[in-house]
Amino acid sequence: MMLSNVAILLVGLILLVKGSDLFVSSASAIAKKLGVSEFIIGLTLVAIGTSIPELASSIAASLSQSSGIVVGNIVGSNIANIALIVGCAAIISVVKTDSDMLKRDGYIMLFATTLFLLFAFDLQLSRGEAVILILFYVAYVFFLFEDKSKYKDKSYFVEFIGYFVKFKYVGSMNNRIREGINGFNSDGKKETEKERGSISRDLLILAVSGIAVIFGAKYFVNEAIFFAQLFQLPDTFVGVTLVAVGTSLPELMVTISAARKGYGNIAIGNVIGSNITNIFLVLGISAFVFPLEITGLSIMFTIPFMIMISVVLLWFINTHWEIRRIEGIALIVLYALFLISLFKSEVAF
């Protein structure tokens, strides 16, 4: 009986991870063949591509009203992204960083984690708070495409807050989408029969991979809940460990591969962007689907640790504008200590 549950858990994880990868690839291919601008593709697909496993599993858990799985998945994924993934990348190769990575995206990530903690103090995340998180994500994505020269010698973070409060992203959204629509098939080239066949194949892959993501997320979350109940573990604990690490595996494999090729700096940008997406978008959508309950374990330990490890990452980024191997080892050690402390504290909560 136990073996069948483990098998279903693993199959669900494989369907979720591989399905997400194929879904993004086929959707991007279809968009390009239809003449959709690179901006629209980046906005709708690439920007959330690496967070699809977390998004699918969190929505599945939200529909099952398993708040602990949702919150644990997001917090655990963000911690694993920094401590495990960046740590591994830095151990393999020294990771170069730059000031923009810190001043814009780094501070926004820290703001997102802190805002999450503030929203969680009343032990719930309402639909109203979910809408605010989603709007912050929309503003963040469009802020990325703003002309950097406008913010020269200014604080990126302060400008971002002003950009959000003044609803400047609404105008940016209208202009960018209009540009993308006007850019469709500007060369007037007719679609060939071969291209139509290629699109049909991509559509089939898109449909199959989409189904794989849905069923993979459903079975993976269901089995995670099963094991939580079987071993009498809190949902939050299972979400932070099993679900979070499982959905972070794609990023880990890609990061290790990139670091070996000397592109470890790409991993930092992806990790920071993924963490921002997990809180603003994934948490926002999950809480909008079904308001989330926040546990004492999350308030007192896991969310504060997520903020702390985010500060440590920003500190490491600022040291000689690189993350060295010794700092990578420190991140891995912190992650091990986090797991040990989590295992001890889950009994107390």
Secondary structure, DSSP 4 states (H G I P E B T S, - for coil): -HHHHHHHHHHHHHHHHHHHHHHHHHHHHHHHHTT--HHHHIIIIIHHHTTHHHHHHHHHHHHTT-HHHHHHHHHHHHHIIIIIIIHHHHHHSPEE--HHIIIIIIHHHHHHHHHHHHHHTTSEE-HHHHHHHHHHHHHHHHHHTS-GGGGTTS-HHHHHHHHHHTTHHHHHHHHHHHHHHHTTTTT-PPPPHHHHHHHHHHHHHHHHHHHHHHHHHHHHHHHHHHHHHHTT--HHHHIIIIIHHHHHHHHHHHHHHHHHTT-HHHHHHHHHHHHHHIIIIIIHHHHHHSPEE--HHIIIIIHHHHHHHHHHHHHHHHSTTEE-HHHHHHHHHHHHHHHHHHHHHHHH-
